[in-house]
Amino acid sequence: MFCELPTAYCKLPTYLFKNNYMKILKIVSLIATGMLLFSCEKNVLDKNPLGEIDEGLVWTDVNLATLYVNNIYAAIPGGIQRNMDCATNLGDQGHNWMSTQTWNIGDITPASAPFQDEWYICYTQIRAANNVLVNAGTLQGSPAAIDQLKGQAYFLRAYYYTELVNLFGGVPLIDKPQALTDDLMVARNSYDECVGFISSDLDQAATLLPEQWDGADLGRASKGAALALKSRILLSAASPLHNQSNSSAKWQAASDAAKAVIDLGVYSLYPDYYRLFHVDNNSEVIFDLQYAFPIRTQGAEYWLNPQGFQGAFGALRPSQQLVDMYEMSNGKAINEAGSGYDPNNPYVNRDPRFYKSILYNGAPWRGRIVETFTDGASGPGQFDQYATGGQMTGYYGRKFISEANPIGGADKANENWILIRYVEILLDYAEAQIALGNNDEGRKYINMVRTRAGLPDLNTSLAGTALRDKLRSERTVELPFEEVYFFDVRRWKVAEVLVGEPIKKMEITATGPNQYTYEVKDMETREWRPAFYYLPIPQDEINKNPKLQQNPGY
């Protein structure tokens, strides 16, 4: 077996480029020099191709093995262009050729489904992580470095299995690299078996990984990342989709996992909700995808800025459902007595996170006012640049883009994409505590999040189901479009109600200078079937492996 150089180092995660560019150039130069020396020997035809390194060499040196592990990081799925939350009632990507739109219209089959390629992506990387763990015993180098490498492999294997389990349910558990002589017809493990396997890997990772990395290693999985991922998977396992008996033991396990992250004392809420997405490696970030111009950029500015701004796509359009979830600044829901909500001025005195997350009609942006009214510069009608007026909600996303970054051309936006942040752990713990009947403790941790947002504490009379519903609402407005909600509505087992309803828009008509009428209307019918709690396993895999049972409903 050979490890091709382009995949061994050219696709390194960009935290290495961002923090230690010259060091990597030296490593690459040394490898290239070694290859050149090999080519000068007499028995040239006995040597590996010049673009390849014998994989056997990788497992003799911890530095080469680290390059191999870097490539496993590089395949982690996510980012603003995938944005699975737009396949829910939170919004739309605004263009009918987007993969999320296929989900929204219900065109999901075993032969073709959005996000289905992750089956192949994840298993490819799981095999790579298995390679590391099987061969780690032959590595030469510092014992601490070898342990850290193994810890990263355990974490990465668990991360990819978590992706698979969240999308497909129980999947085949493979803990070593398969050979052609092995029995490749592997049946699916149960969901609970998968959760146990993932949890065990993360426990192993947590014992081997440092609490924090620095310098050139920023962005690697840490002990906190392992514990946080465990919190995420155990909360899912405790939720109604997977815990129909409402076992308190599962909720306690989820609570303990979240509290373990909190008790590390490593993380804290970043004081500015908007800036936390634009200040890399801040105190709230637990694990993220690292970007650095020009090697790797996320394209957020061109992708997300409103239509009418230098040719931008405007490919994140929050729904009216999401907008209505934002409370008033006094902490009351818009339909609650005494809230002060004015349907003729719907964007006045709202939750401060609303203004940091959403661009609305009349919002200041890039030196002018956003116009999402009919025939406005960024609204439906004659100025609809991409003829997507039928998929306009009256809103665009804001929190992932910055006025300081240019649009189009050489998109230099290189803010990291956060995969897990500390606020999610606080809300995980609060949710588990509420499920266990500890309302005061749950309320306390929700209030931590609300305090950072600039909202008053919850009423102490909130308890039980009402407090649980408030937790869910708080989680939704705190984490929209971070690819958390897509899985939340499934684990809560409420998707048939929320995702299956028509997506709503705000239809805005200009009646005079800075004067408008606002009317909430259905934008698009969304299809939901019970089968959609999971993706279908790719039909090609079913055809190749008769032991692999398809998910119900497909």
C-alpha positions in Angstrom: 0.0 0.0 0.0 1.2 3.5 -0.7 0.3 6.9 0.7 0.3 9.5 -2.1 1.9 12.8 -1.3 -1.0 15.0 -2.4 -3.2 13.4 0.2 -0.5 13.0 2.7 0.4 16.6 3.0 -1.2 18.8 0.4 -4.6 18.6 2.1 -3.3 19.3 5.5 -5.8 21.0 7.8 -5.0 24.7 7.5 -4.3 25.2 11.2 -0.9 23.9 10.2 -0.6 26.4 7.4 -2.2 29.2 9.5 0.2 28.8 12.4 3.3 27.2 11.1 3.5 27.7 7.3 7.3 27.7 7.1 7.6 24.6 9.2 5.4 22.6 6.8 7.3 23.9 3.8 10.5 22.5 5.4 8.9 19.1 6.1 7.6 18.9 2.5 11.1 20.0 1.2 12.8 17.3 3.3 10.4 14.6 1.9 10.9 15.9 -1.7 14.7 15.9 -1.1 14.6 12.3 0.1 12.6 11.3 -2.9 15.2 13.0 -5.2 18.0 11.1 -3.5 16.2 7.9 -3.9 15.8 8.5 -7.6 19.6 9.0 -8.0 20.3 5.4 -6.9 21.1 2.8 -9.5 18.1 0.5 -8.9 15.6 3.3 -9.8 13.0 0.9 -11.1 12.8 -0.8 -7.7 11.7 2.3 -6.0 8.2 3.7 -5.4 6.8 6.2 -7.8 8.2 9.7 -7.2 4.8 11.0 -6.0 4.3 8.4 -3.4 5.7 7.4 0.0 5.7 3.8 1.0 3.1 3.5 3.7 5.4 1.3 5.7 7.6 4.4 6.3 4.7 6.3 7.7 4.3 3.8 10.6 8.0 4.1 11.6 8.0 7.8 12.4 5.5 9.7 14.5 6.0 12.9 12.4 5.0 11.1 9.2 2.1 9.5 11.0 1.0 13.0 12.2 0.8 14.0 8.5 -1.4 11.0 7.9 -3.7 12.0 10.8 -3.9 15.6 9.5 -5.5 14.2 6.4 -8.2 12.6 8.5 -9.1 16.0 9.9 -9.3 17.5 6.4 -12.3 15.4 5.5 -14.5 16.4 8.4 -17.9 17.5 6.9 -19.5 20.8 7.7 -19.4 24.4 6.7 -21.8 27.1 5.6 -22.3 25.7 2.1 -23.7 22.4 3.4 -26.0 24.0 6.0 -28.3 21.2 6.9 -30.5 23.5 9.0 -31.9 24.9 5.8 -33.5 21.5 5.4 -35.7 22.4 8.4 -38.3 25.0 9.3 -35.5 27.5 10.2 -35.0 28.6 6.6 -34.0 28.0 3.0 -30.9 28.3 0.9 -32.9 30.2 -1.7 -31.9 28.3 -4.8 -33.7 25.2 -6.0 -30.5 23.5 -7.1 -29.2 23.4 -3.5 -29.0 19.9 -1.9 -31.2 21.0 1.0 -34.0 21.8 -1.4 -34.1 18.2 -2.5 -34.7 17.3 1.1 -37.4 20.0 1.5 -39.5 18.7 -1.4 -39.1 15.1 -0.1 -37.2 13.7 -3.1 -35.3 11.3 -0.9 -34.6 7.7 -2.1 -32.0 5.1 -1.4 -30.5 5.7 -4.8 -30.2 9.5 -4.3 -30.4 11.6 -1.2 -28.6 14.8 0.1 -25.8 14.2 2.6 -25.8 10.5 1.6 -22.2 10.7 0.4 -21.2 11.0 4.1 -21.6 7.3 4.3 -18.5 6.9 2.1 -16.6 9.9 3.5 -17.0 8.7 7.1 -16.1 5.1 6.5 -13.0 6.1 4.4 -11.8 8.2 7.4 -12.8 5.5 9.9 -10.5 3.1 8.0 -7.7 5.7 8.2 -8.2 6.1 12.0 -8.2 2.3 12.4 -4.9 2.3 10.5 -3.4 4.7 13.0 -4.5 2.7 16.0 -3.4 -0.7 14.6 0.1 0.7 13.6 0.7 3.0 16.5 2.8 0.3 18.3 5.5 0.4 15.6 6.0 4.2 15.7 9.2 5.6 16.9 9.3 9.0 18.7 8.3 10.6 21.9 5.8 8.4 23.9 3.8 11.5 24.7 3.6 12.4 21.0 2.5 8.8 20.1 -0.2 8.9 22.8 -1.5 12.2 21.5 -1.6 10.8 18.0 -3.6 7.8 19.3 -5.9 10.1 21.2 -6.6 12.0 18.0 -7.3 8.8 16.1 -9.8 7.7 18.8 -11.5 11.1 18.7 -11.6 11.2 14.9 -13.0 7.7 14.6 -15.7 8.6 17.2 -16.4 11.8 15.3 -17.1 10.1 12.0 -19.1 7.4 13.7 -21.2 10.1 15.4 -21.9 11.6 12.0 -23.0 8.2 10.7 -25.2 7.4 13.7 -26.9 10.8 13.7 -27.7 10.5 10.0 -28.4 6.8 9.6 -29.0 5.3 13.0 -27.2 2.1 13.9 -24.3 1.3 11.5 -21.7 -1.5 11.1 -19.0 -1.0 13.7 -15.6 -1.7 12.2 -12.6 -1.3 14.5 -9.7 -2.4 12.4 -8.7 -2.0 8.7 -10.4 -4.6 6.6 -8.5 -6.7 4.2 -9.9 -8.4 1.0 -9.5 -11.7 2.8 -11.8 -10.5 5.6 -15.6 -11.1 5.7 -16.8 -7.8 4.3 -20.4 -8.6 4.7 -21.0 -6.8 8.1 -24.4 -6.3 9.6 -25.5 -3.1 11.3 -25.0 -2.7 15.0 -27.8 -1.3 17.1 -28.0 2.3 17.9 -27.2 1.7 21.6 -24.2 -0.5 20.6 -22.9 2.4 18.4 -23.3 4.9 21.2 -21.4 2.6 23.6 -18.6 2.2 21.1 -18.4 6.0 20.4 -18.4 6.7 24.2 -15.6 4.2 24.8 -13.5 5.8 22.0 -14.0 9.3 23.5 -13.1 8.1 27.0 -9.9 6.7 25.5 -9.3 10.0 23.6 -9.9 12.1 26.7 -7.2 10.2 28.7 -4.6 10.7 25.9 -5.2 14.2 24.7 -4.1 17.5 26.3 -6.6 19.9 27.7 -5.4 22.6 25.2 -3.2 22.9 22.2 -1.2 25.9 21.2 1.0 27.3 18.4 1.0 25.2 15.3 -1.3 22.6 16.9 -4.3 24.9 17.4 -7.3 23.2 16.0 -6.5 19.6 16.9 -8.9 17.6 19.0 -8.4 18.2 22.7 -9.6 16.5 25.9 -12.4 19.0 26.0 -13.4 18.2 22.4 -13.6 14.5 23.3 -15.7 15.1 26.4 -18.0 17.6 24.4 -18.6 15.1 21.6 -19.5 12.5 24.3 -22.0 15.0 25.7 -23.5 15.5 22.3 -24.0 11.8 21.5 -25.2 10.9 25.0 -27.8 13.7 25.0 -29.1 12.3 21.7 -29.2 8.8 23.2 -31.3 10.2 26.1 -33.7 12.1 23.9 -37.2 10.8 22.9 -36.2 9.4 19.5 -33.9 6.9 21.2 -35.2 6.8 24.8 -38.8 5.9 24.5 -39.0 4.7 28.1 -37.5 8.0 29.2 -34.8 6.2 31.2 -33.4 8.5 33.9 -30.1 6.6 33.7 -29.6 7.9 30.1 -30.4 11.4 31.1 -28.0 11.2 34.0 -25.3 9.9 31.7 -25.9 12.9 29.4 -25.8 15.3 32.4 -22.6 13.8 33.7 -20.9 14.1 30.3 -21.8 17.7 29.9 -20.8 18.5 33.5 -17.4 16.9 32.8 -16.7 19.6 30.1 -17.9 22.4 32.4 -15.8 21.1 35.3 -12.6 21.3 33.2 -12.7 25.1 33.6 -11.1 25.5 30.2 -14.0 27.2 28.3 -16.1 30.2 28.9 -18.8 32.2 27.0 -17.3 34.7 24.7 -18.7 38.1 25.7 -19.9 39.2 22.2 -22.3 36.8 20.5 -21.6 38.2 17.0 -17.8 38.5 17.4 -17.4 35.0 18.6 -17.9 33.8 15.0 -15.2 36.1 13.7 -12.5 35.8 16.4 -10.8 32.5 15.8 -9.9 30.1 18.7 -11.7 32.2 21.3 -12.7 31.0 24.7 -16.0 29.5 23.6 -14.6 27.3 20.8 -14.2 23.6 21.6 -13.7 22.2 18.2 -13.7 23.8 14.7 -12.7 23.6 11.1 -9.7 25.8 10.5 -9.5 28.1 7.5 -6.7 30.3 6.1 -6.5 32.4 3.0 -5.4 31.5 0.3 -5.0 27.8 1.0 -8.5 27.2 2.3 -11.4 29.6 2.5 -15.1 29.0 3.3 -16.6 31.4 0.7 -19.1 32.7 3.3 -19.1 36.3 2.0 -20.0 35.6 -1.6 -22.3 32.7 -0.5 -24.3 34.5 2.2 -24.4 38.3 1.6 -27.8 39.4 0.4 -28.7 39.4 -3.3 -28.0 42.8 -4.7 -24.7 43.1 -2.9 -22.0 42.7 -5.5 -23.5 39.6 -7.0 -23.7 37.6 -3.8 -25.9 34.5 -3.7 -27.9 35.2 -0.5 -27.9 31.5 0.1 -29.2 31.6 3.7 -32.7 32.8 4.2 -34.1 32.6 7.7 -37.8 31.7 7.9 -40.5 33.7 9.7 -40.8 30.7 12.1 -37.3 31.4 13.3 -37.7 35.2 13.4 -40.9 34.7 15.6 -38.9 32.6 18.1 -36.7 35.6 19.0 -38.2 37.2 22.1 -38.6 40.9 22.8 -35.8 42.7 24.6 -37.9 42.4 27.8 -37.7 38.7 27.7 -41.3 38.1 26.6 -42.4 36.1 23.6 -43.9 38.2 20.8 -47.4 36.7 21.4 -47.2 37.1 25.2 -49.2 39.8 27.0 -47.2 42.9 27.7 -44.4 42.0 25.2 -44.8 45.3 23.3 -44.6 43.6 19.9 -45.9 45.8 17.1 -46.7 43.8 13.9 -46.4 47.1 12.0 -42.8 47.5 13.3 -41.9 43.9 13.8 -38.1 44.4 14.2 -38.1 46.9 17.1 -36.9 45.9 20.6 -36.1 42.3 19.9 -33.6 39.8 21.4 -30.2 41.3 20.7 -29.2 38.0 19.0 -31.8 38.8 16.3 -29.9 41.8 15.1 -26.6 39.9 15.2 -28.0 36.9 13.4 -30.4 38.2 10.8 -30.5 40.9 8.1 -34.0 42.2 7.8 -35.8 44.9 5.8 -34.3 48.2 7.0 -31.2 46.8 8.6 -28.0 48.8 8.0 -25.4 46.8 6.0 -22.3 47.7 4.1 -23.1 51.4 4.0 -26.7 51.1 2.9 -30.1 49.7 4.0 -31.2 46.2 3.2 -34.3 46.2 1.1 -36.2 42.9 1.2 -39.6 44.4 0.2 -41.1 43.5 -3.1 -39.0 45.1 -5.9 -36.4 46.2 -3.3 -32.7 45.8 -4.1 -32.5 42.5 -2.2 -36.2 41.4 -2.4 -38.5 39.5 -4.7 -39.5 41.1 -8.0 -37.7 42.7 -10.9 -34.4 43.1 -8.9 -34.3 39.4 -8.0 -30.9 38.7 -9.5 -31.2 34.9 -9.7 -34.9 34.7 -10.3 -35.4 33.0 -6.9 -38.3 35.3 -5.8 -40.4 32.3 -5.0 -37.9 31.3 -2.3 -37.4 34.6 -0.6 -38.4 34.8 3.0 -37.8 38.5 3.6 -34.6 37.8 5.5 -30.9 36.9 5.1 -28.3 35.5 7.5 -25.8 37.8 9.2 -23.9 36.1 11.9 -21.4 34.3 9.7 -20.4 37.3 7.5 -18.6 40.5 8.2 -18.8 43.9 6.6 -15.0 44.0 6.9 -14.6 41.1 4.4 -14.7 41.7 0.6 -17.5 40.0 -1.5 -16.6 38.0 -4.6 -13.4 37.7 -6.5 -10.7 36.5 -4.2 -12.9 35.7 -1.2 -10.5 36.2 1.7 -13.0 35.3 4.4 -11.1 32.7 6.5 -13.0 32.7 9.8 -13.0 29.2 11.2 -16.2 27.1 11.1 -17.2 26.2 14.7 -18.3 22.6 15.1 -18.8 22.5 18.9 -18.9 25.5 21.1 -19.2 25.8 24.9 -22.7 27.2 24.9 -24.0 23.9 23.4 -22.6 22.1 26.4 -24.3 24.5 28.9 -27.6 23.9 27.1 -26.9 20.1 27.0 -26.5 20.1 30.8 -29.6 22.3 31.3 -31.7 20.0 29.1 -30.6 16.9 31.0 -31.1 18.5 34.4 -34.7 19.5 33.4 -35.4 16.0 32.2 -34.2 14.7 35.6 -36.5 17.1 37.4 -33.9 19.5 38.6 -35.6 22.7 37.3 -33.6 25.2 39.3 -30.3 23.8 38.0 -31.6 23.8 34.4 -32.9 27.3 34.7 -29.5 28.5 36.1 -27.6 27.3 33.1 -30.2 28.7 30.6 -29.9 32.0 32.3 -26.1 32.0 31.8 -26.8 31.9 28.1 -29.5 34.6 28.3 -27.2 36.9 30.3 -24.6 36.8 27.6 -27.4 37.6 25.1 -28.6 40.6 27.1 -31.9 39.1 28.1 -33.5 38.9 31.6 -33.5 35.7 33.6 -36.3 33.3 33.2 -39.3 33.5 35.5 -38.7 31.1 38.5 -42.2 29.7 38.0 -41.2 28.0 34.8 -40.8 24.3 35.4 -41.4 20.9 33.8 -42.7 20.8 30.3 -42.9 24.6 30.0 -39.2 25.0 31.1 -38.3 22.2 28.6 -40.0 24.1 25.8 -38.3 27.3 26.8 -34.9 25.4 26.7 -35.7 24.2 23.2 -36.6 27.7 22.1 -33.4 29.1 23.7 -31.3 26.5 22.0 -32.8 27.2 18.6 -32.2 31.0 18.7 -28.7 30.5 20.1 -27.5 27.9 17.6 -29.4 28.5 14.3 -27.6 27.4 11.1 -24.8 25.7 13.0 -26.1 22.3 12.0 -27.3 21.5 15.4 -31.1 22.1 14.9 -31.3 19.5 12.1 -30.5 16.8 14.6 -32.3 18.5 17.6 -35.8 18.3 16.0 -35.1 14.6 15.2 -33.9 13.6 18.6 -36.8 15.6 20.2 -39.1 13.6 17.8 -41.0 16.8 16.8 -39.9 17.0 13.2 -43.2 15.8 11.8 -44.8 18.9 13.4 -42.1 21.5 12.9 -40.3 20.5 9.7 -43.5 19.2 8.0 -45.3 22.6 8.2 -45.1 25.1 5.3 -42.1 27.4 5.5 -43.3 31.0 6.2 -42.1 34.3 4.8 -42.7 38.0 5.5 -44.2 39.7 2.4 -43.3 43.3 2.6 -44.8 46.1 0.5 -43.4 49.7 0.3 -46.2 52.2 0.7 -44.0 55.3 0.9 -40.5 56.4 1.9 -39.5 54.1 4.8 -43.1 53.0 5.1 -44.1 49.4 4.7 -46.8 46.8 5.3 -45.9 43.4 6.6 -47.9 40.2 6.0 -46.9 36.7 7.0 -47.6 34.1 4.3 -46.7 30.6 3.4 -43.7 30.5 1.1 -43.4 26.8 0.3 -45.0 23.5 1.3 -42.5 21.1 2.9 -42.8 17.3 2.8 -42.1 15.2 5.8 -42.4 11.4 6.2 -41.6 9.3 9.3 -38.8 7.8 7.4 -37.0 11.1 7.4 -35.9 10.7 10.9 -32.9 8.9 9.3 -31.3 9.0 5.9 -31.6 6.0 3.6 -28.5 3.9 3.4 -27.1 4.2 -0.1 -28.6 1.6 -2.4 -25.2 0.6 -3.8 -24.2 -0.5 -0.2 -27.4 -2.5 0.2 -26.8 -4.2 -3.1 -23.2 -5.1 -2.2 -24.0 -6.3 1.3 -27.1 -8.5 1.8 -26.6 -8.2 5.6 -27.1 -4.5 5.5 -30.7 -3.7 6.2 -32.3 -0.5 4.9 -33.9 2.0 7.2 -37.7 1.7 7.5 -39.8 3.6 5.0 -37.4 3.4 2.1 
